[in-house]
Each structure stands twice: as C-alpha cells, then as structure tokens.
Amino acid sequence: MILSLFDQFASPSYLGIPLIAIALVLPWVLFPSSTPRWMNNRLLALQSWFIARFTQQLMLPLNQGGHKWALILTSLMLFLISLNMLGLLPYTFTPTTQLSMSMGLAVPLWLGTVLIGLRNQPTHALAHLLPEGTPTLLIPILIIIETISLFIRPLALGVRLTANLTAGHLLIQLIATATFVLLSFMPAVALLSAILLFLLTLLEVAVAMIQAYVFVLLLSLYLQENV
C-alpha cells in the first residue's frame, strides 16, 4: 500500500526513455504566442494583463539594477504554475514533486543573488552576517548562525515547494481511494468523501499557484538584499 501511494512520484518512462523531459517542455508549448496585431484574443489579453501586473508587483521593491531579473522571475513563475497545474490532471506527472528538480531551480538562482551581492557591494553583503551593535562575545556565534541560515535558504525553497505539492497529492489519492472503497457499502459516507475530495482539489489548485508565487517572491526578496 505504501509503495502504491508513492509510485505516483516516480519519474515515468516509456521504452526506457524518461518522460520527465516532455513534462518540462509541455508548459512552454501551451503558452499562446504573441501576434503583431494591436487587438489579440481574450486569452492573450488576459495573459498579458497577468504578466504585467505580476511583474509590476514583483519589481516594485527592487531598484533599477534588480529589474534585469524581471524576465527570469516572471518566466519562472509561469513555468512553475504550469507544471503544478498540469500535475493535477489524471495520468500526469508533476516534476516539482521531485526534490532534485526543486533544488535544481532553487540553488542556482539563490547562488546568483548571493554572487551579485558579493560582486557589487561586498561590504554590505557581508554585513548581513553580523548585526550592528552585537556584543564582542557573541560575534563568532552570530557569524556561524547567520552563515548557516544563509545556506539553508535554497534548501528551504526547494523543500517547501516539494513538500506542499507532495502532501497535497497524497491527500487526494488517499481520499479518492477511500471514496472508491466506501461507495459499495456506505454510499452516504462515500458521497461526503467525494465532496471533501472536490474541495481538496480546489485547495490544491490554489496551493499550486501560491507555492509558485511564494518561490519567486522569496527569490525576489533575496535579490533585494543584494542589489
């Protein structure tokens, strides 16, 4: 039973070929392409409005130097939302439930913000390791604690994204299994379980979007400290 629960998180393969590459490429295929016309269809207009509003809110606390990251962060937001939402469809695979995938996104982007801070303003970047007015005896301890907290940031980014999506998928599978089992001899309870499953699915749709937004928002906050 335990193996069947976690089989959904295994990377699928066909004829020995891993299909995770298709899952990663598929979101970019679904995005509508822009046209040279002034008036587009409703889907393109809604997409353009959403991207513009999100980019505006994300870049608002950043100075001019941080605006160079607008394209990367906005593309990452759309990519994560698409991956998380497609993973809620039946017979699909969610790459962001793999910790290696989430860490592969979190570590390079976090490291890029840190290196930018060390290159542009090294004194200010290193000053985060030691708060002003710290007693002399606490200086070594605080430097160690702040260094550990700095290196935990990418781990927290990746684990938060993977853990929330994995927990949601497990809950959906458990409740769906219970609904199917109870349908034959306890239809009233099965109906309540089906209603709960529907509400949980709506919650998972919200979680899929929120976790993508939180991932990008935290990256923007790390960037704000270093530009």
Long-range contacts (C-beta under 8 A, 24 or more apart in sequence): 5-170, 5-173, 5-174, 8-93, 8-169, 8-173, 9-94, 9-97, 9-98, 9-166, 9-169, 11-93, 11-98, 12-93, 19-93, 20-93, 20-95, 20-98, 20-101, 23-83, 23-86, 23-92, 23-93, 23-94, 23-95, 24-83, 24-95, 26-82, 26-86, 27-78, 27-79, 27-82, 27-83, 27-86, 28-79, 30-82, 31-78, 31-82, 51-78, 58-216, 58-217, 58-220, 59-220, 61-220, 61-224, 62-220, 62-223, 62-224, 62-227, 63-227, 65-120, 65-227, 66-220, 66-223, 66-224, 66-227, 69-220, 69-223, 72-109, 73-216, 73-219, 73-220, 76-105, 76-109, 76-215, 76-216, 76-219, 77-212, 77-213, 77-216, 80-105, 80-161, 80-211, 80-212, 80-215, 80-216, 81-208, 81-209, 81-212, 84-165, 84-208, 84-209, 84-211, 84-212, 85-205, 85-208, 85-209, 87-165, 87-169, 87-208, 88-201, 88-204, 88-205, 88-208, 94-165, 94-169, 96-161, 96-162, 96-165, 97-162, 97-165, 97-166, 97-169, 98-162, 99-158, 99-159, 99-162, 101-162, 102-157, 102-158, 102-159, 102-161, 102-162, 103-154, 103-155, 103-158, 105-158, 105-215, 106-154, 106-155, 106-157, 106-158, 106-161, 106-215, 107-154, 107-158, 109-219, 110-153, 110-154, 110-157, 110-219, 110-222, 111-154, 113-219, 113-222, 113-223, 113-225, 113-226, 114-150, 114-222, 114-226, 116-223, 116-226, 116-227, 117-225, 117-226, 117-227, 118-226, 120-226, 120-227, 121-226, 125-225, 125-226, 128-225, 153-218, 153-222, 157-215, 157-218, 157-219, 160-211, 160-214, 160-215, 161-211, 161-212, 161-215, 164-207, 164-211, 165-207, 165-208, 165-211, 168-200, 168-203, 168-204, 168-207, 168-208, 169-204, 171-200, 172-197, 172-200, 172-201, 172-204, 175-200
